[in-house]
């Protein structure tokens, strides 16, 4: 039986990937530090992690723990990472240590003990602003918005002559624009894995995840996905906090689709390549906040539009899935309304410690909110 090691496998995406791989007949081993920010202070094995998955509690920067986890492993799905744009802009050393040094520690071990395939989780954040179309119909890569522009409440992307740009699906060929420490981390992770994989004959795939949502996301982690942050607010009967004007657009992909993409990447014959994993659809953050409130029975709680900008945030980015569909066989199956209804069912009996305001204060104190 083929054994897959999933680093970070007790987390949100990892636990779903473990379930999908077990169902497909793989043997699954998980290496996870059970970070208190995700799993709570007791750092116990999460109830949602399949009992069929072997769990090794250890840190991705701990070489002996990685060596132990790699024994008998045929493939590696590398998901271990600190996540969140905002937190990465002030917890700089931990993000670099866990995301980049942790990946380097794993790759050092794989150089001595190569596996049949390596899949690494990257992020849409590496793109910075997504692709756009100019008023003349030309596809362009927009530059970063300035703090002065955003501070004046001028949110939209413009060309060098001040003309508006229209957001369009972002393909893998767009050059990265690294707007946050987290984006830099994720790009370093994917590049390190692809470089080492190519050098040591390990077929390697990097998956650029867009905004993943679904059951088991850490509701008390204020730096997790935006739907989980909004859910924590709504469960406590507080309005979701929406930055800028709420009209920024994102691509929301269900975690079951992401787990299936991980399996496809482990099974494909392709190597040394990068693929977008999203829904291929865009939604405004404001509309998503309202949709979530509706399905949770909190439609009376309107989102609060803060009119503020966070350093490292981008305006629009959503996935072009043409390459993923043609070469990886990935096509999202879970419709947004269906996934949102499932999420609402999961949330019905959940308790969340809402930390969104504390996280915003952390950013304000450091001058990272304008």
Residue pairs with C-beta under 8 A, 6 or more apart in sequence:
1 25
1 26
1 27
2 26
2 27
2 74
2 75
3 26
3 27
3 28
3 29
3 72
3 73
3 74
3 75
4 21
4 26
4 27
4 28
4 29
4 73
4 74
4 75
4 76
4 77
4 266
5 29
5 30
5 31
5 69
5 70
5 73
5 75
5 76
5 77
5 115
6 14
6 17
6 18
6 21
6 28
6 29
6 30
6 31
6 53
6 76
6 77
6 79
7 14
7 31
7 32
7 60
7 69
7 76
7 77
7 78
7 79
7 80
7 106
8 14
8 31
8 32
8 60
8 78
8 79
8 80
8 81
9 15
9 17
9 18
9 28
9 29
9 30
9 31
9 32
9 49
9 53
9 55
9 77
9 79
10 30
10 32
10 34
10 39
10 45
10 46
10 49
10 55
11 32
11 38
11 79
11 218
12 38
12 212
12 214
12 216
12 217
12 218
12 224
12 255
13 79
13 121
13 209
13 212
13 255
13 258
13 259
13 262
14 30
14 32
14 77
14 79
15 46
15 48
15 49
15 50
15 216
16 214
16 216
16 255
16 256
16 258
16 259
17 77
17 79
17 258
17 259
17 262
17 263
18 28
18 30
18 49
18 50
18 53
19 50
19 259
20 256
20 259
20 260
20 262
20 263
21 28
21 77
21 262
21 263
21 266
22 28
22 50
22 52
22 53
24 263
28 50
28 52
28 53
28 54
29 53
29 54
29 55
29 56
29 69
29 73
30 49
30 53
30 54
30 55
30 56
31 56
31 58
31 60
31 65
31 66
31 69
31 80
32 55
32 56
32 57
32 58
32 80
33 57
33 58
33 59
33 60
33 80
34 43
34 44
34 45
34 57
35 43
35 82
36 43
37 218
37 221
37 223
38 218
38 221
38 224
39 46
39 218
40 220
43 57
45 55
46 216
48 215
48 216
49 55
56 65
56 68
56 69
58 65
58 66
58 68
58 69
59 65
59 102
60 66
60 80
60 98
60 102
60 103
60 105
60 106
61 97
61 98
61 101
61 102
61 105
62 105
63 105
63 108
63 109
66 105
66 106
66 109
67 109
67 113
70 76
70 109
70 110
70 113
70 115
73 115
74 115
74 116
74 117
75 115
75 116
75 117
75 118
75 119
75 266
76 106
76 110
76 115
76 117
76 118
76 119
77 119
77 121
77 262
77 266
78 103
78 106
78 118
78 119
78 120
78 121
78 189
78 193
79 121
80 98
80 102
80 106
81 98
81 99
81 102
81 121
81 185
81 186
81 189
82 88
82 91
82 94
82 95
82 98
82 99
82 182
82 185
83 182
83 223
83 224
84 182
84 223
84 224
85 125
85 179
85 180
85 182
85 183
85 310
85 312
85 313
86 223
86 310
86 312
86 359
86 363
86 368
87 95
87 182
87 223
87 359
87 362
88 95
88 180
88 181
88 182
88 185
88 312
89 180
89 181
89 311
89 312
89 363
89 366
89 368
90 362
90 363
90 366
90 368
92 181
95 181
95 182
95 185
96 181
96 185
99 182
99 185
99 186
99 188
99 189
100 185
100 188
100 189
100 192
103 120
103 188
103 189
103 192
103 193
104 192
107 192
107 193
107 196
110 118
110 196
110 200
110 202
111 196
111 200
114 200
114 201
114 202
115 202
116 202
116 203
117 202
117 203
117 204
117 205
117 266
117 271
118 193
118 197
118 202
118 203
118 204
118 205
119 204
119 205
119 206
119 207
119 262
119 265
119 266
120 189
120 190
120 193
120 204
120 205
120 206
120 207
121 189
121 206
121 207
121 209
122 186
122 187
122 189
122 190
122 206
122 207
122 208
122 209
122 274
123 182
123 183
123 186
123 208
123 209
124 130
124 170
124 208
124 209
124 210
124 211
124 251
124 276
124 278
124 317
124 319
125 179
125 180
125 182
125 183
125 186
125 314
126 176
126 178
126 183
126 186
126 187
126 190
126 208
127 170
127 174
127 176
127 177
127 208
127 314
127 317
128 144
128 176
128 177
128 178
128 179
128 183
128 314
128 317
129 141
129 142
129 143
129 144
129 145
129 157
129 177
129 179
129 314
129 315
129 316
129 317
130 167
130 168
130 169
130 170
130 174
130 314
130 316
130 317
130 318
131 139
131 140
131 141
131 167
131 168
131 169
131 170
131 171
131 174
131 320
132 139
132 140
132 141
132 142
132 157
132 165
132 166
132 167
132 168
132 316
133 139
133 140
133 165
133 166
133 168
134 140
134 159
134 163
134 165
134 166
135 159
135 163
135 164
139 168
140 159
140 165
141 174
141 175
141 177
142 157
142 158
142 159
142 165
143 160
143 177
144 177
144 179
145 155
145 157
145 315
147 309
147 311
147 370
150 244
150 309
150 370
151 309
151 370
153 245
153 307
155 244
155 245
155 247
155 248
155 309
155 315
156 164
156 165
156 315
157 164
157 165
157 167
157 315
157 316
158 164
158 165
159 165
167 249
167 282
167 315
167 316
167 317
167 318
169 280
169 282
169 318
169 319
169 320
169 321
170 276
170 317
170 318
170 319
170 320
171 276
171 320
171 322
171 323
172 208
172 274
172 275
172 276
172 320
172 323
176 183
176 187
178 184
178 187
179 312
179 313
179 314
180 311
180 312
181 312
182 312
183 312
189 206
190 206
190 208
190 274
193 204
193 206
194 204
194 206
194 272
194 274
196 202
196 204
197 203
197 204
197 271
197 272
198 204
198 272
203 270
203 271
203 272
204 271
204 272
205 265
205 268
205 270
205 271
205 272
205 273
205 274
205 275
206 273
206 274
206 275
207 261
207 262
207 265
207 274
207 275
207 277
208 274
208 275
208 276
208 277
208 319
209 253
209 258
209 277
209 278
210 250
210 251
210 252
210 253
210 276
210 277
210 278
210 279
210 317
210 318
210 319
211 225
211 226
211 227
211 250
211 251
211 252
211 253
211 278
212 225
212 252
212 253
212 254
212 255
212 258
213 225
213 227
213 228
213 252
213 253
213 254
213 255
213 339
213 343
214 254
214 255
214 256
214 339
214 342
214 343
215 255
215 342
215 343
215 346
216 255
216 346
217 224
217 225
217 227
217 228
217 255
218 224
218 228
219 228
219 231
219 232
219 235
219 347
219 350
219 352
219 353
220 232
220 352
220 353
220 354
220 355
221 228
221 355
222 229
222 232
222 355
222 356
222 358
222 359
223 359
226 250
226 285
226 288
227 252
227 288
227 292
227 343
229 240
229 356
230 240
230 288
230 289
230 292
230 293
230 303
231 292
231 296
231 343
231 347
231 350
231 352
232 352
232 353
232 354
232 355
232 356
233 239
233 240
233 241
233 354
233 356
234 240
234 292
234 293
234 296
234 298
234 301
235 296
235 347
235 350
235 351
235 352
235 354
236 352
236 354
237 298
237 301
238 301
238 354
239 301
239 302
239 303
239 304
240 289
240 292
240 293
240 301
240 303
240 304
241 303
241 304
241 306
241 356
241 357
241 360
242 285
242 286
242 289
242 303
242 304
242 305
242 306
243 285
243 306
243 308
243 309
243 310
243 313
244 305
244 306
244 307
244 308
244 309
244 313
244 315
245 286
245 305
245 307
246 284
246 285
246 286
246 289
246 303
246 305
247 284
247 285
247 286
248 284
248 285
248 313
248 314
248 315
248 316
249 282
249 283
249 284
249 285
249 315
249 316
249 317
249 318
250 282
250 283
250 285
250 288
250 316
250 317
250 318
251 278
251 279
251 280
251 281
251 282
251 283
251 317
251 318
251 319
252 279
252 281
252 283
252 288
252 336
252 339
253 277
253 278
253 279
253 319
253 332
254 279
254 332
254 334
254 336
254 339
256 333
256 334
257 277
257 279
257 330
257 332
257 333
257 334
258 277
260 330
260 333
261 275
261 277
261 324
261 328
261 330
264 328
264 329
264 330
265 275
265 328
268 327
268 328
268 329
270 327
270 328
273 327
275 323
275 324
275 327
275 328
275 330
276 319
276 320
276 321
276 323
276 324
277 319
277 324
277 330
278 318
278 319
278 321
278 332
279 318
279 319
279 332
279 336
280 318
280 319
280 320
280 321
280 332
281 318
281 336
282 316
282 318
283 336
286 303
286 305
289 303
290 299
290 302
290 303
291 340
292 340
292 343
292 344
293 299
293 301
293 302
293 303
295 340
295 341
295 343
295 344
296 344
296 347
297 344
308 369
308 370
309 369
309 370
310 363
310 368
310 369
311 363
311 368
311 369
311 370
312 368
321 330
321 331
321 332
324 330
325 331
360 369
363 369
